[in-house]
Each structure stands twice: as structure tokens, then as C-alpha cells.
Amino acid sequence: MTPEEAAAEETAALATSEAELASCGTWSGWTNTGVSSCQPNSACGNYWRCEPRLAPEAAPALDDGPQQRPPVCPSGQVAVMYYELGKYNQQSQYRVCFDSAGNYTHTEWQYQNVSGGCSGC
């Protein structure tokens, strides 16, 4: 099964199961779950490091953001740019669903990660 066929099948199954529900409430507001992670963040700056020569497709692409001048590397090495780490906070929201008789059936949850700044990593 191709990824497109799998996605279409999943969408059809979801539409069928949602049609069987009488209703779901509105989504709650986003709230922090208390889970955080540190990941590269372009808003937090960047740095360069000399590394053994990479295949062109393995090197990170440069964007239009503020960038330092790359260092001159020893022979056989290439300058590779990395983004500094930034903190990301996980948030969640939920909604409650009921059957046609008004009985609780389940709670649906959604999650997202939002930037929490450049300190704390």
C-alpha cells in the first residue's frame, strides 16, 4: 500500500467513526503539560564547526537568517553550521465526546510543541 493509499484509508476510517458520534464538545485552550525538550532553534543563533568532508546532501542548508562567517577549516574538513539549542514546551488540549443518547464515549487529545525561548537547555 502506498503512503497516499494508507492516508486515504485512514481518513475514510476517521470520517466513518466521527459520523457515528453524536457530538464532541469544543476544544479546550492549549495548556502546558510540563514536558519540555531542547532542540535546535534558528531563533537562538548558530555556530560553525569543522567536520570531516560530508556528502553535499548531508550538509545542512543555509537559510536567510543572521549567520556568522564560516571558519577556515583544515584540509579535508568542511565548515558545518548548527543552530543553538532552544527550549520547546509541549502543550495539550482536549474535547469530550458523547453518543446520541448523551453518554460519555471518550476524550480526544491533541498535542503541539511551542518555542519556550533560548535559555534553559
ZAMARGU-4260 file (C-alpha; in steps of 0.2 Angstrom, whole numbers, plus 5000, padded with zeros to 4 digits):
<rodrens>
0) 5000/5000/5000 | 5007/5017/4995 | 5008/5031/5008 | 4994/5040/4999 | 4983/5025/4999
5) 4986/5022/5018 | 4982/5041/5021 | 4966/5040/5011 | 4961/5024/5020 | 4964/5032/5037
10) 4954/5047/5033 | 4939/5037/5027 | 4940/5027/5043 | 4941/5043/5054 | 4926/5051/5045
15) 4916/5035/5047 | 4920/5034/5066 | 4917/5053/5068 | 4900/5051/5059 | 4895/5038/5072
20) 4897/5050/5086 | 4883/5061/5091 | 4894/5076/5096 | 4910/5081/5103 | 4912/5097/5113
25) 4923/5111/5108 | 4942/5110/5111 | 4949/5117/5127 | 4963/5130/5127 | 4981/5125/5125
30) 4989/5122/5142 | 5007/5117/5146 | 5009/5098/5150 | 5026/5101/5160 | 5035/5091/5147
35) 5049/5101/5138 | 5063/5097/5126 | 5079/5105/5119 | 5080/5106/5101 | 5090/5116/5088
40) 5081/5133/5086 | 5086/5145/5072 | 5079/5160/5083 | 5093/5156/5096 | 5108/5159/5085
45) 5120/5147/5076 | 5138/5141/5077 | 5151/5133/5065 | 5161/5118/5067 | 5174/5110/5056
50) 5170/5092/5052 | 5176/5079/5040 | 5170/5082/5022 | 5152/5077/5020 | 5142/5072/5005
55) 5133/5088/4999 | 5116/5081/5003 | 5122/5078/5021 | 5127/5096/5025 | 5113/5107/5032
60) 5106/5120/5020 | 5109/5139/5025 | 5094/5150/5026 | 5092/5169/5025 | 5094/5171/5044
65) 5109/5180/5053 | 5124/5170/5051 | 5142/5171/5056 | 5156/5169/5044 | 5161/5151/5042
70) 5179/5146/5049 | 5193/5141/5038 | 5195/5123/5041 | 5210/5111/5039 | 5212/5102/5023
75) 5199/5088/5021 | 5186/5096/5033 | 5172/5107/5029 | 5163/5121/5040 | 5146/5115/5045
80) 5133/5127/5053 | 5122/5121/5068 | 5108/5130/5077 | 5110/5133/5096 | 5098/5124/5106
85) 5081/5131/5111 | 5068/5125/5124 | 5052/5119/5117 | 5036/5116/5129 | 5023/5103/5125
90) 5005/5109/5126 | 4989/5099/5125 | 4971/5102/5123 | 4956/5091/5124 | 4937/5089/5120
95) 4924/5077/5127 | 4913/5066/5116 | 4896/5059/5118 | 4885/5046/5109 | 4867/5050/5103
100) 4860/5046/5120 | 4871/5059/5128 | 4883/5046/5137 | 4901/5050/5138 | 4911/5040/5125
105) 4929/5046/5125 | 4940/5061/5127 | 4951/5066/5112 | 4968/5074/5115 | 4979/5085/5103
110) 4997/5090/5107 | 5009/5103/5100 | 5027/5109/5104 | 5029/5128/5105 | 5046/5138/5107
115) 5049/5142/5125 | 5064/5153/5122 | 5083/5151/5121 | 5088/5148/5139 | 5085/5133/5150
120) 5094/5120/5139
</rodrens>
